[in-house]
């Protein structure tokens, strides 16, 4: 049967998923089987159920998970003790005579030894025996990750383009600054030349003014001077 996709998870769906997973843990089953059971009940895929459990629900049931694991271990120990008592009270027969399989006590011992090793290495117990803690990644998570990567790439490209544009503008401003400095140096040289020409011009004008004044004095001194006598006649005065 084709399962129809449903995006919205209700509170009842989350509660059903949590109860089913905890029950499978107590019974010694795997989380994958729990996801399959919930997926069949809710018409969802097991991958969607696993993603919902790992992403949203699991962190709310940490204490319940630990309690379910302890109940699972206690149940296994009780079952092993019952099997051990049953084997000690039952009549003993040899396998060669009756062609029976290995006694259950040996299986119980092996199971207890394996459980002891798992308890000593808790970081491997759930993954090696019951294959719990299996990360489940959905297509939606992959698509969101790819979109986020694309957005970050575009943002990085835009930042690089903006940095390149700023560098080009900075280079253009440096070129304009160099041109203005060259113009300033030329204008300073021209100003110095104008000052020198002005000084020369002032010296020439001063010399011309002095020469004009000297000529006027000479002309004035070369003119004849006259005086009027008592009888009204003019008489030239010698200088």
C-alpha positions as CSV (number, residue, x, y, z in Angstrom):
1,X,0.0,0.0,0.0
2,X,1.3,3.4,-0.9
3,X,1.7,5.7,2.1
4,X,0.4,9.2,1.7
5,X,2.7,12.0,2.9
6,X,1.5,14.0,5.9
7,X,3.4,17.0,7.1
8,X,1.6,17.9,10.3
9,X,2.3,15.8,13.5
10,X,-0.3,16.0,16.2
11,X,0.3,15.6,19.9
12,X,-1.4,12.2,19.7
13,X,0.9,11.1,16.9
14,X,4.0,12.1,19.0
15,X,2.6,10.3,22.1
16,X,1.9,7.1,20.1
17,X,5.5,7.3,18.6
18,X,7.0,7.7,22.1
19,X,5.0,4.9,23.7
20,X,5.8,2.5,20.9
21,X,9.5,3.2,20.9
22,X,9.6,2.8,24.7
23,X,7.7,-0.4,24.5
24,X,10.1,-1.9,22.0
25,X,13.0,-0.8,24.1
26,X,11.5,-2.6,27.2
27,X,10.8,-5.7,25.1
28,X,14.4,-5.8,23.8
29,X,13.4,-4.9,20.2
30,X,14.9,-2.2,18.0
31,X,13.8,1.3,17.3
32,X,13.6,0.5,13.6
33,X,10.8,-2.0,14.2
34,X,9.1,0.6,16.4
35,X,9.3,3.1,13.5
36,X,7.9,0.6,11.1
37,X,5.0,-0.1,13.5
38,X,4.1,3.5,14.0
39,X,4.5,4.2,10.2
40,X,2.0,1.5,9.4
41,X,-0.4,2.9,12.0
42,X,-0.1,6.5,11.0
43,X,0.3,5.9,7.2
44,X,3.8,7.4,7.3
45,X,7.2,6.1,6.3
46,X,9.6,4.7,8.9
47,X,12.2,7.3,7.9
48,X,9.7,10.1,8.7
49,X,9.0,8.5,12.1
50,X,12.7,8.1,12.8
51,X,13.4,11.7,11.9
52,X,10.6,12.9,14.1
53,X,11.8,10.8,17.0
54,X,15.5,11.9,16.8
55,X,14.7,15.5,16.0
56,X,11.8,16.4,18.3
57,X,10.7,13.7,20.7
58,X,13.7,11.8,22.0
59,X,15.1,14.7,24.0
60,X,11.8,14.9,25.9
61,X,11.9,11.3,27.1
62,X,15.6,10.8,28.2
63,X,14.5,9.6,31.7
64,X,11.8,7.3,30.3
65,X,14.4,5.8,27.9
66,X,16.8,5.1,30.7
67,X,14.0,3.5,32.7
68,X,13.0,1.3,29.8
69,X,16.5,0.2,29.3
70,X,16.8,-0.8,33.0
71,X,13.5,-2.6,32.8
72,X,14.7,-4.5,29.8
73,X,17.9,-5.6,31.6
74,X,16.0,-6.6,34.7
75,X,13.5,-8.6,32.6
76,X,16.4,-10.4,30.8
77,X,18.1,-11.2,34.2
78,X,14.8,-12.6,35.6
79,X,14.2,-14.7,32.5
80,X,17.8,-16.0,32.7
81,X,17.3,-17.0,36.4
82,X,14.0,-18.8,35.6
83,X,15.7,-20.7,32.8
84,X,18.6,-21.6,35.1
85,X,16.2,-22.9,37.8
86,X,14.3,-24.9,35.3
87,X,17.5,-26.6,34.0
88,X,18.7,-27.4,37.5
89,X,15.4,-29.1,38.5
90,X,14.9,-31.0,35.3
91,X,16.4,-34.5,34.9
92,X,19.7,-34.6,33.2
93,X,20.2,-36.5,29.9
94,X,23.2,-36.8,27.7
95,X,23.0,-35.4,24.2
96,X,24.5,-38.5,22.8
97,X,21.7,-40.7,24.2
98,X,18.7,-38.6,23.4
99,X,20.2,-36.3,20.6
100,X,19.1,-33.1,22.5
101,X,20.5,-29.7,21.8
102,X,22.9,-27.9,24.1
103,X,21.4,-27.4,27.6
104,X,19.8,-24.0,28.2
105,X,22.1,-23.3,31.1
106,X,25.0,-22.9,28.8
107,X,22.9,-20.5,26.7
108,X,22.0,-18.6,29.9
109,X,25.6,-18.3,30.9
110,X,26.7,-17.1,27.5
111,X,23.8,-14.6,27.5
112,X,24.8,-13.3,31.0
113,X,28.4,-13.0,30.0
114,X,27.4,-11.0,26.8
115,X,25.1,-8.8,28.9
116,X,27.9,-8.2,31.4
117,X,30.3,-7.1,28.6
118,X,27.5,-4.8,27.2
119,X,27.1,-3.2,30.7
120,X,30.8,-2.6,31.0
121,X,30.8,-0.8,27.7
122,X,27.5,1.1,27.6
123,X,28.6,3.2,24.6
124,X,28.5,0.1,22.5
125,X,25.7,-1.8,24.2
126,X,22.7,-0.2,22.4
127,X,24.3,-0.1,19.0
128,X,25.8,-3.6,19.0
129,X,23.0,-5.6,20.5
130,X,19.8,-3.7,19.7
131,X,21.1,-1.3,17.1
132,X,19.5,1.7,18.7
133,X,20.7,5.3,18.2
134,X,20.5,4.9,14.5
135,X,20.5,8.3,12.8
136,X,17.7,8.6,10.3
137,X,17.9,11.4,7.7
138,X,14.9,12.3,5.6
139,X,14.8,13.8,2.1
140,X,13.3,17.0,3.6
141,X,16.4,17.4,5.8
142,X,18.7,16.8,2.8
143,X,16.8,19.4,0.7
144,X,16.9,22.0,3.5
145,X,20.6,21.4,4.0
146,X,21.2,21.8,0.2
147,X,19.1,25.0,0.1
148,X,21.0,26.4,3.1
149,X,24.3,25.5,1.4
150,X,23.1,27.3,-1.8
151,X,22.1,30.3,0.2
152,X,25.5,30.5,1.9
153,X,27.2,30.1,-1.4
154,X,25.2,32.9,-3.0
155,X,25.9,35.1,0.0
156,X,29.6,34.4,-0.2
157,X,29.6,35.2,-3.9
158,X,27.7,38.5,-3.3
159,X,30.2,39.4,-0.6
160,X,33.1,38.7,-2.9
161,X,31.5,40.8,-5.7
162,X,31.0,43.6,-3.2
163,X,34.6,43.4,-2.0
164,X,35.8,43.5,-5.6
165,X,33.7,46.5,-6.4
166,X,35.0,48.3,-3.3
167,X,38.6,47.5,-4.3
168,X,38.0,48.9,-7.8
169,X,36.5,52.1,-6.4
170,X,39.5,52.4,-4.0
171,X,41.9,52.0,-6.9
172,X,40.0,54.6,-8.9
173,X,40.2,57.0,-6.0
174,X,43.9,56.4,-5.6
175,X,44.4,57.2,-9.3
176,X,42.4,60.5,-9.0
177,X,44.4,61.4,-5.9
178,X,47.7,60.9,-7.8
179,X,46.4,63.1,-10.6
180,X,45.4,65.8,-8.2
181,X,48.8,65.7,-6.5
182,X,50.5,66.0,-9.9
183,X,48.4,69.0,-10.8
184,X,49.1,70.6,-7.4
185,X,52.9,70.2,-7.9
186,X,52.6,71.9,-11.4
187,X,50.6,74.7,-9.9
188,X,53.2,75.2,-7.2
189,X,55.9,75.4,-9.8
190,X,53.9,77.9,-11.8
191,X,53.3,80.0,-8.7
192,X,57.0,80.1,-8.0
193,X,57.7,81.3,-11.6
194,X,55.0,83.9,-11.3
195,X,56.5,85.2,-8.1
196,X,59.9,85.5,-9.7
197,X,58.5,87.3,-12.8
198,X,56.6,89.7,-10.5
199,X,59.8,90.5,-8.6
200,X,61.7,91.2,-11.9
201,X,58.8,93.3,-13.1
202,X,58.8,95.4,-9.9
203,X,62.5,95.9,-10.2
204,X,62.1,97.1,-13.8
205,X,59.3,99.5,-12.9
206,X,61.3,100.9,-10.0
207,X,64.2,101.6,-12.3
208,X,62.0,103.2,-14.9
209,X,60.4,105.4,-12.2
210,X,63.9,106.5,-11.1
211,X,65.0,107.3,-14.6
212,X,61.9,109.4,-15.3
213,X,62.5,111.4,-12.1
214,X,66.1,112.0,-13.1
215,X,65.2,113.2,-16.6
216,X,62.6,115.7,-15.1
217,X,65.3,117.2,-12.8
218,X,67.7,117.7,-15.7
219,X,65.0,119.3,-17.9
220,X,64.1,121.7,-15.1
221,X,67.7,122.6,-14.4
222,X,68.3,123.4,-18.1
223,X,65.5,126.0,-18.5
224,X,66.5,129.8,-18.3
225,X,65.4,131.7,-15.2
226,X,64.2,135.4,-15.5
227,X,63.5,138.2,-13.0
228,X,61.6,141.4,-13.4
229,X,63.3,144.7,-12.8
230,X,61.7,147.8,-11.2
231,X,61.1,149.4,-14.5
232,X,59.2,146.3,-15.7
233,X,61.9,144.8,-17.9
234,X,62.7,141.0,-17.7
235,X,66.3,140.1,-17.0
236,X,67.7,136.6,-17.3
237,X,69.4,135.2,-14.2
238,X,72.5,133.2,-14.6
239,X,72.6,129.9,-12.8
